[in-house]
Amino acid sequence: MILFLFSFRKKNSTDFDEKFSLTENGTNKIVLDNETGFSHYSMQIDSTIDGEFFSFINEKNNSVYIYNHENSNLVKKVKIDSQGPNGMGNLQLSSHKIISLDSILIYNLYTRILYLTNSESEVYWKENLADHNVNASDPNLEPSLSSPIIKVGDNVFFACSIDSYSTDYSSSYSVMRFNLKTGERKYLYALPEVYNSGYWGAVFKYIPSLDFNKTNGQMVLNYPIDPRLYVVSIDGEGKASSHFESTRYINDMNPLRNNISYGTKKDHSVSSPKTSTV
């Protein structure tokens, strides 16, 4: 799990004595071809019935590369059609999840469509998960490298961004749960109260990083302007527990504007996925 702790305010922090450090326990080296670029919007490590795999979307050739996580060998390179009956569009801004070697989820942030495809790039089904023509107030789904798609049973979880700036974020949800079998959608986890203390700037400041704790079966969320980790149930029931985490190198961070209504008076074009990067 990768957590990015960007900033916090003094009134939203505390002193603590516990110190932790990370220890390197190995290196995985993979061989890249000459079609692979230097950065990727979507990377995953997935444990499946077929084994454990490291994978990424190569935006340069619209393909999903799948490597054996144990020996780093390339297992599959799945070329994704951009057009036609199995077309999934340009994957320059897309996220994915390996369910098995023959079952891959791909979410295109441009079209807001979730695809289930096989290793031959044949689309089993597709679903529009954020149709703003139906409900303009739905949050934008923003899975990315720091907020990957999470799958628990038949449910998949997507980090969300705000669709528009507000003067009250108590009803603004940060995660959407989608059931692959029933198609049920549910928005979970309102933004923390600190977001109501001002205008925090660009949209990425409102997108959480998230991961699933397999040990206790709970979701873990971290917000860019909040030094706490939030532990919540996967069904959204009950009260979240919070745990203060931070770095000694950051002393204070204030909102871009103390007036929370500042964001509502400007055209930020926050509904465009091109402005939503983490």
Secondary structure, DSSP 4 states (H G I P E B T S, - for coil): ---------GGG---------------------TT--S--S-EEEEEETTEEEEEEEETTTTEEEEEETTT--EEEEEEPPSSSTT----GGGEEEEEEETTEEEEEETTTTEEEEE-TT--EEEEEES--TTT-TTSPEE---SSS--EEETTEEEEEEE-SS--S--TT-EEEEEEETTT--EEEEEEPPGGGGGSB--SGGGG--EEEEETTTTEEEEE-TT--EEEEEETT--SPPEEEE---TT------SBS-GGGGGGS---TT-GGG---
